[in-house]
Amino acid sequence: MGRYKIKAFGITKDIVGGRETVVEVEGNTVSELRLSLQGKYPGLTTLKSLFIAVNNAYADEQTAIKETDEIAMIPPVSGG
């Protein structure tokens, strides 16, 4: 089991209640992290898309994560 500090941006800050959250995950992939986040914060499942970045790069679902990684949730954005 790993304990991960996750930075939140945009609407995800409102969903998790702040700029950061900590989750404990049984596993070490982005996919397992996403499932844990959605379980803890069901509001995340309503987003059209949610990217996970690991160490300043977008990560795919199989990307391995470590407790020391910088992890961020990147919600959908709109511009004009």
Secondary structure, 3 states (H helix, E strand, C coil): CEEEEEEECCHHHHHHCCCEEEEEECCCEHHHHHHHHHHHCHHHHHCCCCEEEECCEECCCCCECCCCCCEEEECCCCCC
